[in-house]
Amino acid sequence: MISSRYGATLHTHQLMKMRRHRVFLICTVGLCVISFLHYYKALHYVSLLRELSAPYPNIKSFIMVTGFFWKEGTTPLSSASPEEGPPLVHRLSDSKPRAGGGGGGLELDTGQEPEAPKPWKRPEDPQRRSSGTTEVHKGGLIAWQPSSPTNQKPDPQRDSAVRVAANKLQPHRALTPDALESLGDLHRRTHVLQDDRTPYFVRTKAGALCFRQGTEVAPPKDETLKARPSVAGIGQRRILQKPDESKTKSVEESGAARGKPKRGKRLVKCVCRSGWHGPYCGVPTMVYHSNLPTKERLTPRETPRRVVNAINVNHEFDLLHVRFRELIQAVDLFLVCESNFTAYGERRPLRFLNLLLNGTYDYVRHKILYVFLDHFPEGGRQDGWIADDYLRTFLTRDGMARIAGVRPDDVFLINDADEIPAQEGVLFLKLFDGWTEPFAIHMRKSLYGFFWKQLGSLEVVSGCTVGMLRDVYDNDGIRLRRREYYTMPGFRKYENDTGHILVQWSIGSPFHFAGWHCSWCFTPEGIHFKLISAQNGDFPRWGDYEDKRDLNYIRELIRTGGWFDGSVQEYPPSDPKEHMYAPKYMLDNYNHYRYLLENPYAKPGGA
């Protein structure tokens, strides 16, 4: 009797267990189906067979589902003629109203001339007003990216403190009379973005549309009789192209021009220079070798995007010159934020402001919008990451609020002062439609100077469109840097409103750099200042140790490539003549930047 009851109970228990397993399997299958439907929407971008047949498959892409579906195989971009390439759709910059603002979504009605100053007012964000206190970290769900530049695991309490500091209007601290007099209303002025009318593309006599910088040129007629032009004469060759006269034509007329050529007329394609690819010779090598999933859908724009580059500056003035010289042709506006407080909370002079006012940056002054942070965030002294994060939050929100005429499809790019993107990659973002967002940048890593090259690359999420910055990241630059778009409440709505699937990609690769990251690249005195100015969060805080601040000790670190903990890492060999060794402006001004291009304390024989 007892055994029969026990058997019945056991049988019932097994049935319940099987039912639970069945429910679990059904839920798992349902989740897989839902996930697949999301990615099915994106499958038209990339051929799965191409991924499987790629000669160099990315192993990580098979681990990361998104990488598996979006990794682009090698495509012979430079072998296609304009007639064989994707249809060229010339269009004006998008001014259609969308979620997060249309063409004037962030415009300021100054009621004055563009150059006239206007008192600064912190904008009231409609999304924040409507969503109340809803945040990405609701419920404690935080995406930690170990590959982020700081490798700092997000802390809900710290992030909450940063948001409180960002949203709370801080009282202005009193400055010295001299600083106030020098500052004036510079930190309240607005800037009106203008369209870039530079003729980046030209049309050949045969009708091919080619990117000027990436297209090969031919020697003048008087040189055609020579066997081969000299190297010195290459720079003087004329381009066998005429100005693009089709920009005033409609899309239909442009399409007709690319139709079947007349009898007897041969097809002529753009002849790309080394380092440039694609039917228009406008795709640089750093993009050609990237994981961009939409390489086959790239088309030139009739009106270039405007690019806004936001940076915080402390005392990286030599690297700041290099940034301006590298990007002055590609960037339309530099947002430069300076504070009269160090990241540790101590007062400091406004050194960049003094240089700006004394004419040091006059060559780029028309493209600089000065952002002044006159207060230190609450809790920043106890937790230095609050101060570090708040710098980027304030820079983005204050700076973007003072730009008039910005459009949703303009590009926002945020960097640390020691991160310098290459001009070619930024120009590509400016001139082409068809790339996805957000985007990261693979940068060449170096320590103390470009002579200590580190292995691999530094991949930093650096930019997106202005529309995504506003709708997804809530105009917060630090959120962009943390790669949290997939946890943000607005990212699905942004996809639906724009019709764009958000897929992160990276300009460059670990073997094809798209910029430079030079960490601790100062003189010994500059490294000393960085040590004592560092935030109270990147532990151990080496500036707290007196022996680490000794200039002779710092010189020895530069000589050996060692770190403050006594370790010495392995460095691959490097040569100033190698590709992407350093930005061009530094190499052109070698003597001035010699202390960063050559080890100033290296002993003869390498001892």
N, C-alpha and C positions, 0 to 999 in steps of 0.2 A: 504493500500500500504506500509506504513512505517512498520506496524507490520509484514507483510510478508517478507520484507527485513531483519528485525531484526531476524525473525525466521530462515531465510536462513543463516544469518551470525552466529547465535548461533549454528546451526547444523554443519556448516563448522568448527567452533571452536572446537566443541566436537569431530568431526572426527579427526582433527589434534591432539587433546589431546590424543585420543585413539591410534593413530599411534605412538605418542611419547612414550606412555606407552608400546606399543607392541615392539618397538625398544629397549627400556630399558630392558624389560623382556628377549628378545632374547639375548642381550649382557650379561645379568646376567647369563642366562643358559649356554651360550658359555664359560664364565669365569669359571663356576663351572665344566663344562666338561673338560676344559684344566687342572684345578687344580686336578680333579680326575684322569686324565690320568697320571699325575706326580706321584701321590701316588699309583696308580695301579701298577706301576713298582716296588714298594717296598712291595706290599702286600704279596709276597712269603716269606717274613721274619717272619711275625707274623700272626697268625690266628685270624681273627676278632671275631669268636665265643669264642675263649679263652679269649679275652678281655672282652666280654660281660658277661662271666660266671665266671670271676675272683672273688674270695671271698671278696677281699678288693679293689673295684674299686677306682681308683684315680680320684676324681672329677675334678681336674684341667685338667686331660687328656681329659675330655669331653668338656672342654672349649677351650683348645688348640687343633686344628685339628691334628697337628703333634703328640701330645701326644696320641690322640685317636687311631691313626693308629699304633703307635710304642710301646705303653705300653705293656710290657710282663707280662703275668700272671704268677702265681706261678707254677714252674715246678719242679718235684721231681728229681733234677739233681743227687743227690747222690744215687738214687735207680737204676740207669742204669749201666749196665756192659759195659766194653769197646766194647764188641761185639754188644751191643744194641745201642751204641752211634753213633754219626756221623762218617763217614769214616775218618780214620786218614791219613791225607795227609802230609807226611813229605816233607819239601822243604827248600831249602836254602833261605836266605834272598833275597828279590827281588832286583835284579841288572839290571832288564830290563829298558832301557831308556824310560822315560815318560816325559810328560810336566813338566818342572821344574827341570829336571835333572834326569839322571839315577843313576847307582851305583856311578859314580864319579861326579855327578852333582855339588857337592860343594867341591870337592877335590882340594887341593892346590898342585901344583907341586913344591915341595921345592927344589928338586935336591940335597938334603943333607940327612943326617941321620934324623930320625923322631924327635930326641931330639934337633936338632940344631935349634937355633933361626933364625927367618926370619923377616926382617923389615916389619912392618904392612902397608898394602895398603888397602884403602877402596875399596871394590869390586864394579864393575859397574854391576848393575842388568839388565839382558837382558829384563826382562818384563817391568821394568821402562823405559828403553831406548826406547822400542818399543811403549809403551803406552803414552809416552810423559807426560803430566801433568794430565792425566785422573785419577780421584780419586773416592773413594767410595761415597764421599759426593757431587758428581756432582749433580747440581740441588737442593742442599739443603736437599736431602733425607738422614735423619739420624735416625738410629734405636736406641732408648733410652731404656735401660733395667733397670728399677727401682731396680731390684734385684741384680744389679752389686755391687761389694764390696764397691765402693765409693758412689753409688747412685747419681753420678754426671751426670747431663744431658749433653750430648756432645754439644759443642759449635763449630759451623763451623769455626769461626774466630780463636779460640784457636787451633783446630785441624790443621788448615792451618798453623798456626805459628809453631806447633810441626813438621809438615812435612818439612817446610822450614828449621828449625833447624837441622832436621835429615839428610836432603839431602845436606846441605851446609857443606863443609869441614871447620871445625872451626880451626882457628890458635891456635897452642899450647901455652898455657899460661906458663910463666916462673915459675918454681918451685924453692924451696930453694935448695942449693947445696946438703944438706944432703939427702933430699927426692930424688933428681935425682940419687945420688950415690946408694941409697938403691934400687931404682926401677930398674935401669939397663935396660935390654931389656925384662924384665919379661912380660910386657904388649904387646910384639910383637911376642912372641913365638907361634908356632903352636902345635897342638896336633893331633896325628894320632890315630883314634879309632881302636881298635882291637876287634876281635870277642871274645865273652865270651864262653870259653870252659868248664865251670862248668857243671858236669853231673846232671842237675836238675831232670831228669827223669830216672827211672830204670824199667827194665822189670822183671816180676815175672817168676817163672819156668813154669807157665801155659801160659805165653805169654802176660799177661796184662801189659800195659804201665802205670806207676803210677808216680805221682809227689812225690818226696822224702819227702818234708816238710809236705805235706798234707796226707800222707799215714800212717795208723796205723802199728805198729811194733809188733813183737811177742817176747816172752821171749826166752833166750837161752835154749838149750836142758836140761841143768842141772837144770833149774827152772820149767820144765814142770811137774815134779813130785810134786811140791809144790801146795798147794791149790790155792794160789793167790800170785802173786809177790808183793813185797812191793812197796810203792810209790817211795821210793828212787831208786829202781831198774829199774823204768820205763825208765829213761833216758839212761840206759845202755843196753837196749834191742837191739838186732840186727834186721835189716830189712830182712824179708824173701823174698828177691829179689836178682837177680843177675844183673850185669851191662848190660845196654842195648846194645845188640849185633846186633840189627836190623837197626841201623843208617846207616850202609853201604849198606843195601839192597835197592832195587828199590821200588817204590811205589807199583808196581804190586805184588812183593814178600810180602810186608807188608800187602797188602790186602788179599793175599792168606792165610797168617798166621792167619788172623782173621776170616777165613771161618768156615765152620761147623767142630766142633771138632771131633777128632777120637773117635771111639767107645770105651766106657769105661772111657773116659777122661771127667771129669766134668768141667763145666765152672767156672772160678775163676775171680772175679772182684777185683778191688782195694778197700780196706777197708779204708774209709776216717776217719781221725781224726776229733775231734770236731772242727768246724769252717771251714771245707773244704768240698767241694761238687763236683759233676760231675763225669763222668765215669773215669776220670784220677785223681780225688781228687786234682785238681789244681785250682778250682774256690773258692776263699775265700768268706766268708759270706757277706762281704761288696759288692761283685759283685753279689752274688746269690740273694741278696735282693735289687739290683739296678733296674733301668728301662732300662737296656740294652736290645734292641729288638732282638738280635741275639744269645741268650744264647744257643740255640740248634745247632748252627753252629760253636762252638768253637773247635778248634783243636790245639794241641801242635805244636810248630815249632821245626824243627831240629836244626836250628841256631837261638839263641835268638836275638831279636832286641837289639840295643844299646840304652840306655836312657841317654839323656842330660838334666840336671836340671839347670835352669838359675835362679839366685837370685841376688837382689841388697842388699848390706849390709851397715849398718850405724854403729850401736854399739850393735847389737843383738848377741854378741859373745857367751853367754851361750846357747842360742837357736840354734846358728850355730853348736856348738858341738853336740847338740842333733840331728839336721838334719843329719849331717855326720854319726853319729853312727847308726841312724835309717835306712838310705838309702845306706850305703856304699856297701852292697852286691847287691843292685838292680840297682843303678845308675852307669853308666860307666864314666861320666864326669860331674863335677860341674862347671858351668860358674858363677864365683863370680865377680860382678862388684862393684867397690869402686870409689868414687869421692873425690877430695880434696875440694869440695864445699858441704855445707849442702843444703837441699832442699829449704832453704830460700835464698841461694846465698852467705852465709858467708864461708870464708875459714876454713878448718878443717884439722887436721893431718890424715895421712893414717894409721890408727890404725890396720886395718886388715892386711895391708901389713907388718907392723912390726911383728905382730904375726905369719904371714906366714913365714917370714924370720928367726925368732928366734926359729923355730922348734915346735911351739905350735900345728900345724896341720900336723906334719910329718906322722902321721898314715894314712892320706888321701891325702897327698901332690901329689901323682902320679895321682890323679883324679881331680885335681883343675887346671882350666885355669883362670888366673887372667885377668880381664878386667878393664882398668883404664880410667875413664872419667875425662879428665883434663880441661874441660871448662864448663861454665854454659850457658844454652840456652838463646838466645835472647828473651826477653819478659817474662822470667821465674820469675823475681822478681815482676812484676806487676800482673801476673796471675800464681799462684803457680801450677796450674794443667798442665801448659806447662812443667814446670820442672819435675813434677811427671811422666807425660807421657813419656817425652824424656829419662828418666832413663831406661825405659824398651825397648824403641826403640833402643837406643845405645847399650845396653847390648845384645840384640838379634842379631843385624846386625854385630857388631864388633866381638862378640863371635863366631857366626856360620861361619863367613868368615875365621876364624883361625882354623877350625876343618877340618882335612883331612880324607878321607875314609868314610865319612858319606853317608848313603844310604837313599833313599826316604821313606822307611818303618820304619826307626828308629823313636824313640819317642822323642818329645820335650816337656819338662815340665817346666813351669815358675811359680814361687811362690814369694810372699812377704816373707821377712825374718821371719815373725811371723806365717807363714803357713807351717806346717810340714805334708806331706802326710805319710800315713802308708806304711810300706814296702810291705805288702801283695798285696795291690792294684797295686803298681808299678811293682812288679814281675809278676803279671797277664798280664799287658800290654806288658811286655818284652817277655813272654814265649808263648803267645797264639795268634793265628790268628782268625779272625772272628768278632772282635768288631768294632764298628763304631766310627766315629770322627766328630767333636771335643768332648772332654770329660771334664766334670766338676768333682769336688770332694766335697762331703759333709763332713764338718769338725765340730768337737766339738768346740763350742764357749766358751771362758772364758775371764775374765777381771782381770787384775793385777796379776793374778796367776790362776792355775788350780782349786783353791778352790772356786772361784766365777764362777760357771758354768752358762752360759746363756741358755735361752730356745731355742729350735729348733737347727738348724745347719746353718752354713755358706756355701752356695753353690757357688763355684768359678770356672768359666771356666779356666782350667789350662793347657791343653795340646792337642796335635794332632800329626800326623806324620810329619816328616821333609818335606816330599813332599807337604803336605797341608800348612805347614807354609810358604813355599816358593811360591807356586803357587796361594794360595788363600789370605794369609795375607801379602804377599810381605815382608817376613822376618821381620815383625814388631810384637813384643810381645804384645804391648798394644792393637793392633787390635784383637788378640786372646782373651785377657781378656774381651773385650767389647762385645763379642758374635755377631759380625757383619758379620759372614761368608756368610749369605744369601743375603747381599747387596753388597758383593765384586764382582768385575767384572770377576774374574777368577774362581768362584766356580762351575759354570755350566761346563766349559771346563775341570776342574779337575775331575768332576764326569764322564764325557764322556771319558776322556783319561784313567782313572783308572778302570772304571766299578764299582766304589763304590758309593753308595748313601750316601750323608752326612746327618747324623742324630745325633744330639747332645744327649748325655746321661750323666748320673752322676754316678760315683763310690760311693756306699753307699746310704744312705737315711737319712731323719731326725731322724731316730731311730737306724740306723746302721752306725756309723761314720767311715769314711775312712781317717781320719787325724785329726789334731788339729790346731785350730787358737787361739793363746793366745795374746790378744790385750793389749798393754801397760804393758807387763810382764817384769818389771825391778825392781830394787831397787828404792827407792825414788830419789836417785841421777840420775839414768838412766832415770826416767820419767821426771825429770827436764831438762835433756839434750834433750830429745825428744820434749819437749815443745818449747824450744828456737830454735830447728832445723827444726820445721815443716814448710811446704811450705806455701806461702802466698795465700791460696786458700780454705782451709778447714775451713771455718768460722763458728762460731767465733774462731779466732786463740787464744787459751787460753794462749799461751806463751807471749802474749802482756800484760797480766794482772799480775802485780807484786804479788798480793796476791795468785794467782793460782800457782805461782812458789815457794812458800814457802814450805820448806821440811816438816814442821809439818802439813801443810794443806794436802800435798800429802800423808803423812802417815795416816791421818784420812780417806782419800778417800779409801786407801787400806784396812783399818780396816772395814769400813762400806760397801764397794762396791759401793759407791756413784760416781756420775759424776760431772764434773766441773761446771755444771749449777745448782747444788744443788739437783738434783733428785737422787732418789735411786730406782733402779728397783728390781723386784722380781726375786729371784734366786731359782731354784729347789735344793733340798738337794743333796749333792755329798759326795762321800767317796773315799779316795785313793785306796780302794780295789775294786772299781767298774771297770767293763770292759771299756777300752779306756779312763780311767781317765787321763792318761798322757803317753807319750812315754816310752817304756821299759827302755831305758838308764837312764832316770831321776829317775825312781823308783829303779833301781839297784844302783844308786848313790844318795840315798835319802838325805843324810846329806848335800851334796854339793848343791842340788837343793831344800833344805827344804823351802827356802824363796818363792818359787813358788808353792810348793806342800801343804804347810800349811800357813794359815794366820799369818804372823809374829807379827801382832799388835792386834790380837783378845784378848779380855779381858776375864778373867775367868767367866764362866756362860753365855757367849754370850752377855754381856751388851755392 
